[in-house]
Amino acid sequence: MASNNNGESLDDFFNYNGNGDTEMAQEISNLKEQLNSMQQTLYDMQSSSITGGNFNMSSSGESQQQEKKGQENKSKNGANESLNQLLKQMHDFRNQAQKQQEQVQQQVQKSIQEAMSALQQANEQIQSNQALTQMNQLIDQAQQQLNGMGQQGGEQKEKEKPDQKSDQKSDQKNK
């Protein structure tokens, strides 16, 4: 398996554990196909240079062989540059995807914290409302008791008034 300068295998780039984003998966798949094609081309060029260099040549044949090797080396260098560029693009793409995922996670955490704060405020408001309701009930009960005591007091005064009149009448009769 080929590896880049950082010691990571190419499979590391393809085994990215993202969120399953189809666009990202398609891009990685396309990049993998390009890489496989470039690797096959490189392999073909290496094979042809190994098999193509085993025959006797005259001085003109040697110059042709050297020219062919030079062209093959240029092709190999170009393929290596393309591979390195592709690996860099894949690495950058992976880093970008990870940063985006981290940003999304931070936004979700912030939203959760805001929702928890709103729930806490709502809970405090409910508790305040319950305390006010209880206070109102106590006030109503106290008012009813006061009203009841006031009615009882009024009834006793009215009962006392007729008795006082009858006492006054009996006092006048006795005189």
VEXDREN-2710 file (C-alpha; in Angstrom, 1 decimal):
% VEXDREN-2710
k/r/px/py/pz
1/MET/0.0/0.0/0.0
2/ALA/1.4/3.4/-0.9
3/SER/1.8/6.0/1.9
4/ASN/2.2/9.7/2.0
5/ASN/5.0/11.7/3.7
6/ASN/3.1/11.7/7.0
7/GLY/3.1/8.0/7.3
8/GLU/-0.6/7.7/6.8
9/SER/-1.9/5.0/4.4
10/LEU/-4.2/6.0/1.6
11/ASP/-6.9/3.9/3.3
12/ASP/-6.9/6.4/6.1
13/PHE/-8.1/9.0/3.7
14/PHE/-10.9/6.7/2.5
15/ASN/-12.0/5.5/6.0
16/TYR/-13.2/8.9/7.1
17/ASN/-15.9/8.6/9.7
18/GLY/-18.1/11.5/8.7
19/ASN/-21.8/12.1/9.2
20/GLY/-22.7/10.1/6.0
21/ASP/-23.0/13.3/3.9
22/THR/-23.7/11.9/0.4
23/GLU/-21.9/14.8/-1.3
24/MET/-18.8/14.2/0.7
25/ALA/-19.0/10.5/0.0
26/GLN/-19.4/11.1/-3.7
27/GLU/-16.4/13.4/-3.7
28/ILE/-14.2/10.9/-1.9
29/SER/-15.4/8.1/-4.2
30/ASN/-14.4/10.2/-7.3
31/LEU/-11.0/11.0/-5.7
32/LYS/-10.4/7.3/-5.0
33/GLU/-11.2/6.4/-8.6
34/GLN/-8.7/9.0/-9.9
35/LEU/-6.1/7.8/-7.5
36/ASN/-6.6/4.2/-8.6
37/SER/-6.3/5.2/-12.2
38/MET/-3.1/7.1/-11.5
39/GLN/-1.7/4.2/-9.5
40/GLN/-2.4/1.8/-12.4
41/THR/-0.8/4.2/-14.8
42/LEU/2.3/4.4/-12.6
43/TYR/2.4/0.7/-12.2
44/ASP/2.1/0.3/-16.0
45/MET/4.9/2.7/-16.6
46/GLN/7.1/1.0/-14.0
47/SER/6.4/-2.4/-15.6
48/SER/7.2/-1.2/-19.1
49/SER/10.5/0.4/-18.0
50/ILE/11.6/-2.8/-16.3
51/THR/10.7/-5.0/-19.4
52/GLY/11.8/-2.5/-21.9
53/GLY/15.4/-2.0/-20.8
54/ASN/16.7/-5.6/-21.3
55/PHE/17.9/-5.5/-24.9
56/ASN/21.3/-4.7/-26.6
57/MET/21.4/-1.4/-28.5
58/SER/23.9/0.4/-30.6
59/SER/24.9/3.9/-29.6
60/SER/21.8/5.3/-31.3
61/GLY/19.7/2.7/-29.5
62/GLU/21.3/3.8/-26.2
63/SER/20.4/7.4/-26.9
64/GLN/16.8/6.3/-27.7
65/GLN/16.8/4.3/-24.5
66/GLN/18.0/7.3/-22.5
67/GLU/15.4/9.5/-24.2
68/LYS/12.7/7.0/-23.4
69/LYS/13.9/6.7/-19.8
70/GLY/13.9/10.5/-19.5
71/GLN/10.3/10.7/-20.8
72/GLU/9.3/7.9/-18.5
73/ASN/10.9/9.7/-15.6
74/LYS/9.1/12.9/-16.5
75/SER/5.9/10.9/-16.7
76/LYS/6.6/9.2/-13.3
77/ASN/7.4/12.6/-11.8
78/GLY/4.2/14.0/-13.2
79/ALA/2.2/11.1/-11.9
80/ASN/3.9/11.4/-8.5
81/GLU/3.1/15.1/-8.4
82/SER/-0.5/14.3/-9.3
83/LEU/-0.7/11.7/-6.6
84/ASN/0.8/14.1/-4.1
85/GLN/-1.5/16.8/-5.1
86/LEU/-4.5/14.5/-4.9
87/LEU/-3.4/13.3/-1.5
88/LYS/-3.1/16.9/-0.3
89/GLN/-6.6/17.7/-1.7
90/MET/-8.0/14.7/0.1
91/HIS/-6.3/15.7/3.3
92/ASP/-7.5/19.3/3.0
93/PHE/-11.0/18.0/2.2
94/ARG/-11.0/15.8/5.2
95/ASN/-9.8/18.6/7.5
96/GLN/-12.4/20.9/6.2
97/ALA/-15.2/18.3/6.8
98/GLN/-13.9/17.7/10.3
99/LYS/-13.9/21.5/11.0
100/GLN/-17.5/21.8/9.7
101/GLN/-18.6/18.8/11.8
102/GLU/-17.0/20.5/14.9
103/GLN/-18.8/23.8/14.1
104/VAL/-22.1/21.9/13.8
105/GLN/-21.5/20.1/17.1
106/GLN/-20.7/23.5/18.8
107/GLN/-23.9/25.0/17.3
108/VAL/-26.0/22.1/18.5
109/GLN/-24.4/22.3/22.0
110/LYS/-25.1/26.0/22.1
111/SER/-28.8/25.4/21.1
112/ILE/-29.2/22.8/23.7
113/GLN/-27.8/25.1/26.4
114/GLU/-30.1/27.9/25.3
115/ALA/-33.1/25.5/25.4
116/MET/-32.1/24.3/28.9
117/SER/-31.8/27.9/30.0
118/ALA/-35.3/28.7/28.6
119/LEU/-36.7/25.6/30.3
120/GLN/-35.1/26.7/33.6
121/GLN/-36.7/30.1/33.2
122/ALA/-40.0/28.6/32.4
123/ASN/-39.7/26.3/35.5
124/GLU/-38.9/29.3/37.7
125/GLN/-41.9/31.2/36.3
126/ILE/-44.2/28.2/37.0
127/GLN/-42.9/28.0/40.5
128/SER/-43.5/31.7/41.0
129/ASN/-47.0/31.4/39.6
130/GLN/-47.7/28.4/42.0
131/ALA/-46.5/30.5/45.0
132/LEU/-48.7/33.4/43.9
133/THR/-51.7/31.1/43.5
134/GLN/-51.1/29.6/47.0
135/MET/-50.9/33.2/48.4
136/ASN/-54.1/34.2/46.7
137/GLN/-55.8/31.1/48.1
138/LEU/-54.7/31.9/51.6
139/ILE/-55.8/35.5/51.2
140/ASP/-59.2/34.3/49.9
141/GLN/-59.5/31.9/52.9
142/ALA/-58.6/34.7/55.3
143/GLN/-61.1/37.0/53.7
144/GLN/-63.9/34.4/53.9
145/GLN/-63.1/33.8/57.6
146/LEU/-63.2/37.6/58.3
147/ASN/-66.5/37.8/56.4
148/GLY/-67.8/34.9/58.4
149/MET/-66.7/36.6/61.6
150/GLY/-68.3/39.8/60.5
151/GLN/-71.6/38.2/59.8
152/GLN/-71.6/36.3/63.1
153/GLY/-70.9/39.6/64.9
154/GLY/-73.8/41.4/63.1
155/GLU/-76.2/38.6/64.0
156/GLN/-75.3/38.8/67.7
157/LYS/-75.8/42.6/67.7
158/GLU/-79.3/42.2/66.2
159/LYS/-80.1/39.5/68.7
160/GLU/-79.0/41.7/71.6
161/LYS/-81.1/44.7/70.4
162/PRO/-84.4/43.0/70.8
163/ASP/-83.4/41.7/74.2
164/GLN/-82.4/45.1/75.3
165/LYS/-85.8/46.5/74.2
166/SER/-87.7/43.8/76.1
167/ASP/-85.5/44.4/79.2
168/GLN/-86.3/48.1/79.0
169/LYS/-90.0/47.4/78.7
170/SER/-89.8/45.1/81.7
171/ASP/-87.9/47.7/83.6
172/GLN/-90.6/50.2/82.9
173/LYS/-93.3/47.9/84.0
174/ASN/-91.6/47.2/87.3
175/LYS/-91.3/50.9/88.1
END
